[in-house]
Amino acid sequence: MGRLDGRVAFVTASGGAIAGATARLFGAEGAAVCCVDIVEKNVNQTAEDIKAGGGKAIALTCDVTDDDAVKNAVEQCVTEFGKLNVCFNAAAYSEKRHRLAEMPLEMWKSVIAVNLTGMFIVARHVIPKMQAAKGGSIINVSSIYGVVGAKERPAYCAAKGGVRMLSKSIAVDYAVDNIRANSIMPGPIETPRLLARNPSIEAVVERHGTRLHQKRLGKPEEIAQTALFLASDDSSFTSGADMVVDAAYTAF
Ligand SMILES: NC(=O)c1ccc[n+]([C@@H]2O[C@H](COP(=O)([O-])OP(=O)(O)OC[C@H]3O[C@@H](n4cnc5c(N)ncnc54)[C@H](O)[C@@H]3O)[C@@H](O)[C@H]2O)c1
C-alpha cells in the first residue's frame, strides 16, 4: 500500500531535478500526479517515467507566472483525476550572480515573478480545489537562502524568504479548511541547476567548504522524501513549518 494512495498531486517544475524526483516518488506511492513545467519535453518525460513504473500521471506545459494558464492546468488536473489534494511548488528562474547595485531590474522582476509570485498564483488556484476536497497539503520549495544570506543573489534570497512567509500565511488562514502549508529549505543539491552557475559539482563542494558537514551535496531524492512526509497524513500536525534539509549547513 502506498503512502499517497487515492491522492491527486499537482507538481510544478516537475520537468526539473527536485520536483521530478518528487513527482516520481509521489507516483510510486500511489498518487495520481499532474506533472507541470514550462519545458514540454522534460515534463512529458517525468509523466512517462511515472506511467512506466505503473503509476498514473499526465503532463501539462504551463508557465506558473501566467494566471490563466495555471487556472486551466488546475482545471485539467481535476477534470482528469476528479480532485486535487497535494501541491508541490518548485519553479525557479535561473539568474546570474550580481550584487544588488549591479543587478538589472528586469532580472530582479523575473526572479520574483517565477520564484515568489508563481507560488502565489498556483496556491490561489489549488486552494479552492483543496477546500472542495475537504483538505490538502501545499509544499513550497524555499531554500536555505530563505534562511541565511547568499553572496550575490539578492533577488533569490528575497524570493525564497518570501516563499517561507507565504507558506506560513497560507497555513494560518486555511487551517480552518484542513489545508496545511509548509516550506522545504534544501541545502545545495546535486542538480543541473547548480551547474548553470558553477563550473562543476566538485567546485560547488569546494566553495561550500566546511559547511557541507557530510562532505557532499544532497540528492534530489532526499528532498523528495521530505516532500512525501509533508504530502502524507504522517505530517497531519505539521503546518507552517520550515523543513530545513541541509545536513546541518545552517546549524552553525
Ligand atoms: N538545486 C539546489 O541546490 C537547490 C537548493 C535549494 C533550493 N532549490 C530550489 O529547488 C527548486 C527546484 O530546483 P532544481 O534544482 O530541481 O532546479 P531545476 O532547474 O532542475 O528545476 C526547475 C524547473 O522549473 C521550471 N521552470 C522554470 N520557470 C518556470 C515557469 N515560469 N513555469 C513553470 N516551470 C518553470 C524549469 O523548466 C525547471 O524544470 C527551485 O525552487 C530551487 O530554487 C534548489
The ligand as an ORCA input file, in Angstrom:
! r2SCAN-3c Opt
* xyz 0 1
  N      19.479     22.643     -6.611
  C      19.714     23.197     -5.433
  O      20.836     23.144     -4.890
  C      18.614     23.900     -4.690
  C      18.847     24.313     -3.360
  C      17.849     24.983     -2.688
  C      16.612     25.208     -3.283
  N      16.423     24.784     -4.567
  C      15.107     25.054     -5.153
  O      14.535     23.826     -5.570
  C      13.642     24.059     -6.660
  C      13.937     23.102     -7.793
  O      15.273     23.301     -8.181
  P      16.069     22.270     -9.097
  O      17.461     22.265     -8.597
  O      15.332     20.995     -9.222
  O      16.089     23.102    -10.461
  P      15.735     22.700    -11.968
  O      16.274     23.821    -12.783
  O      16.162     21.305    -12.264
  O      14.163     22.753    -11.978
  C      13.459     23.962    -12.065
  C      12.314     23.728    -13.033
  O      11.495     24.881    -13.024
  C      10.984     25.012    -14.340
  N      10.506     26.367    -14.535
  C      11.261     27.494    -14.632
  N      10.477     28.547    -14.846
  C       9.200     28.088    -14.897
  C       7.940     28.702    -15.092
  N       7.845     30.025    -15.295
  N       6.832     27.925    -15.086
  C       6.929     26.599    -14.897
  N       8.103     25.948    -14.703
  C       9.222     26.689    -14.700
  C      12.165     24.677    -15.226
  O      11.767     24.372    -16.551
  C      12.773     23.506    -14.493
  O      12.284     22.278    -14.972
  C      13.827     25.528     -7.038
  O      12.782     26.271     -6.454
  C      15.153     25.908     -6.414
  O      15.235     27.269     -6.100
  C      17.372     24.132     -5.282
*
